Amino acid sequence: MTIFLIPEPVPFDQRLWERASSLWPEAFHAAGRHRAHLVVAAMDPAKSNAETKALGFAERTPLTTAFVGAVLAAMPGVVAVIWGGKVGRSPEMWLEQSSRAFEAYPDQPFGLWMDIVPFRSGETVGAYTLGLSAFAGREIEFEVDGLDERTVTGRVAQLSAFLIAADPDTSFKNGEVFKPDSEIDHRVAVLHRKSRFNLGPVISFSSLDDRAGRNKTYPIIPPSIAANHPLLIMLAKVGHFDSAHPRNKIGLKPDHYLSEVRLESFDEGLTQALSRMIATDAYAEADISARSALARGDTATAKSVLQPWADEVGQLQGAVMLALMLRDLHMFAPAPHRSP
């Protein structure tokens, strides 16, 4: 292990100390008192010592945790500990929990390594983690209807402890659904997607059944585009497209967004994708054939001629729906989290 003394304060991070103060009310006072800091790290083996294997993250973590505890015991003037540049903890909490640094699940001191941040969406209290991704590759976002903050925090703590200890191959699968239990009276869905708040990957736990009435249905391709785009007009004439069809609908939570005003960039992207479909000689020929068939009253032939483009529009709708669910795309501007 190495210890570096840096004779100046750590750069002030307002959010770090705000999170720390939820468990440690004196956090901001401690942050203002310090004048220097120590950097503690596990060393890699010397290049000349090829037989010694470098420690992995899972091995460094308990070793560093215990070593910092020993430093605190030897230096009572320490005012705070910052783990990984993200998590602030009091010396007292670190001394108490670091003695369990090498304990197995569920007794490992995971509370020293990550934060659980509550938030509110509408009437639902949720929470997300910060620091878990170093262990599990993803953070948690937990947004299940009908639970209070204490229950939510306890659930996220349990899930986090499991993920830190679990083999990634045995972790929560994308698309998995949990049945109701003693605290949650409805099904909970698991999705691997992007964070609502921090852009990184998360394991999302959310209510599969809209228990709180939060979902609202929106058209993927809006009527304004359907009524004006030449491809959709032709497909509608032969019965290949209907903006009111369930395939063109997606359920979203308005409280996830600043407003229900559609993003211009989202609708522009849809329009561009539709226009690329018809910017070919093949479509020009198909359009002429379909119009001729319709003029003769032969709707079946026109429908058959336009089938490949109907399939392409269907693929676009499916891809956009998936991207919205995974948060790779946004129909509306996302709202920041709000504390309970």
N, C-alpha and C positions, 0 to 999 in steps of 0.2 A: 504494500500500500504506500501511497505517497501523500504528503500534505504540503501544500503551497500556501504561504502567507502572502496575502495581497493587502497592502496598507492603505486601502481606500474602501468606501462603502460599495455594496452591490448596487448597480443602477436600479432606481426605484421603479417598481412595477405595481401600479395601482390595483389592477385586477387580481394579481397574485395575493396581495395582502387583504383585499376584500374577501376573497374566498377563504383565506386562512382565518379571518375574524369570525367566520360562522362557527368555528370550533374553538377559537381562541380570541376572546374579546380584546385582549391587549396587543394583538398583532401589530396594529399600526404604531402603537407606542414603541414596541420593540424595534420595528423597522427604522424609526426615527433616531433610536439611541446608538445604533452600531456605527463604528468608524473604520472597521477593517474586517476582512473575512478570510477564512481558510477554505481552500479547495481540496477535497479529499477524493482520491481516485485509486482504482486498482491498476497496477502496472502490467504491461505486456511482458512476456519473457524476453530476455536478450536474444538478438539475432544469432549470436554465437551458440546459444543453447537450444539447438533444434529439437531436442528430445522433450522439452517442456512445452506442453500444449497451452495456448492462450485460453484464458477463462472466457466463457460465453456470458451473455447478459444475465441468464438465469443463475449463474454461479457468482457473478460480481455483485448482484443485488443484495443477497443476504450478508455477504462478506462486508460490503461497504456499509450496510445498515448497522451491523454489529460494531464495526470499527468506529463509526461516527458516535455511537453510544459510548464507546470507551473514551473517545476524545472529550465528550461532554462531561463524563464522570471525572476526568482529570483536569478540566478547565471550567470551573463553575461560573465564569464570567460570560460564557456564550449566551447570546440573547435570542437566537433563532436558528433554525435549520431550514435550508431550501434544498429540496430534492429535485434533481433534473431540471432546474431552472423554472419549474412550474408550480411546485407545491411547497407552501410554507407551514412549518410546524413549530410548536413551542419546545424548548429543551426538555421540559418536564414530560410531555407526551412522548418525545423520542426516547428518553431514558426508560420510561415505563414499558414501551412496546418493543424496543429494539432487542431486548433480551429474548424475544421470540423469533429473531431473525431467521433462524434455521428450522423453525417448526414447519410441518407439512400442513396442507389444506385440511381444515378451514382455520387453523390457528396462526397462519403467517400474518405479520403485521402490515397487511395491504393498505391500511389507512394512512401509513406514513408515505406511501408511494404515489397516491392519486387523490384527487378531489372529486366529490359528488356535488353537483351544482343544481339545486332545484329551480324550476321555472314554472310559469303558468301559461296555458293556452286556453282561453275561454274559462270554463269552470273546471278544467282538468289540470291537476298538478302533475308535473313530470320532473325528470332529472336527467342530466347527462354527466358523463365522467370526463376528467382531464388527467392524463397520465397513464391510463390503462393501455393505450395503444403501444406503448413501449414493450408491454408484455404480450398482448394478444393481437397486435397488428391493427386493432380497431378500438374505438371508444364505444360506449353504450349510450343510446338515447332511449329512455323509457318514458312512454306517454300512454298510460293505460287509464281509462276513465274510472271514476268512482273511488279513488284512493286518496287518503290524506298524505301530507308531506312526510310524516314519520314512517308510514308504511312504504311509501315510494322509496325513500332513502334506504330503508332496511332491505327492500327487494334488490335495489341496485347494488348495495354492498354485498349481498349474497351472490349475485350474478358475477360481480367483479372478482370476488375471491375464487370462485370456481374457474373463471376464465384465466386467471393468473396461473392456476395450478394445472389446468387441463391441457391435454394434447389437442392442438388445433384441429386435427382430423375428427375428434370426438366432440367438438364444440357445437354450438347452436347452428343448425343448418338454415340456409336461405330458403324461405318459404315454409318453414316448420310452423305448426300451430299447436298451442298448448290449450288443454281443456280447462274449464272453470275449476277453481279450488276454493278453499275456505275463505280466502280474502278477496279473490277476484271471481265475480259471478258470471263471467263471460269469457269467450275464447280470446286468446292473445296470439297475434301473428308476429313472426320473426322475419325481418328483411335485412339483407346486407346492402346498404346504400350510402349515399353521401349525407354528411351531417346537415341539419337545418341551420347550424350556427357557426361551425368552424371549417367547413368545406372538406374535411378529411373523411375517411371511411368510418362507418359506424355499424354496430349491430343494433337495429331498431326493434324495440318491443312496443307494440301498439294494439289497441282494441280492434279485433277483427269485426266484431259486431258494434254498430254505432249506438252504444248504450246511452250516450249523452246527447244524441241528436246533433252532432257537430258536422257531419258530412253534408255537402251540397254538391249537386251534379252540374257539371259544366260540359258544353260541347267542345270536343277537341278541335274540329274544323268548324268555326262559327258560321252562322247563317249569312253574315255579311260577306264572307269569302265564297260560300256555296252559291250565293245568288249572283255572283259577278264573275267567277272564274269560268272560262269557256269549257274546260275539261269537266268540271263538276256539273255544269249546266247540261252538257251532252249526256253524262252518265245518269243524271236525274231523269232525263227524258225517257230513257230506256229502262228505268227501274233499278239501276245499278248503285245509286247513291241517294241517301236520305240523311240529312243532318240531324234528324230526330231519332235515328236508329240507335239502339243501345251500343253498337260497336263504335259509335262516334261520341260516347259519353264517358266521363271519368268522374269519380267521387273524390273531392278534395275538402280539406278543412279550412274554411275562410279565416279562422283565427291563426292560421299559419302565415298569413299574408298581410301586407300593409293595407290593401284594399282589393276589391274584386274588379279592378280595371285591368284588362288584359295588357300584357307587355307588347308594345309595337314590334319589338325584335322577334317575339314568338310568332306572331301572325305573319310577319314578313318572311320568316323562315318557312312557314307552311306554304305561302304563296309561291316562293321561289322553288320549293320542291315540286309543287304541282306543275309549275311552268316548265321545269326541266323535262317532265314526263312527255310533254307534247311538242317539245322542240326537236322533233325528228321527222324524217321523211315518212317513216312507217306510220306515225300518227296522222300526218297530213292525209295520206291515202285512206286510212281507216275512217277519218272524220268525213271525207267525201263519200265513202261507201255507206257509212251509217246515215248520213243526211239523205242520200238517195233512197235508201231502204225505207226511212221514215216517211219520205214523200210519197212512196208507194203504199204506205200503210203496213209495211212489213217490219214490225217492231222486233220480232224474233231474230231476224237477220242482223238488224242494227245492234241488238243486245249482244249477239255472238261476236260481231266484229270488234266491239269495244271491251270485251271481257278481259283481255290482257291488261288494259289500263285500269279497269275496276279492281283487278287483283293488286295492281301496284298501289292504288290508293288505299286499299285495305291493309297492305303491308306498312304503309306510312302511318296509318292510324294506330296499328299495333305497336310500332316502334316508338311513336310519340307517347303512347300510354305508358309503356314500360319506362321510358326515360323520365316521365313525370313522376312515376312511383319511386324511381331510384334517385330522383333529384338531380339527374344529369341535365334536365331542362326545367324551366319554371314558367308557368303560364302567367303568374302574378309575382310581384316583387315580394320576397320573403320578409317576414317581420322578425325583429330581434327578440330574444327571449325576455320575458318579464318575470321578476322575482315574485314568489307567492306572497 
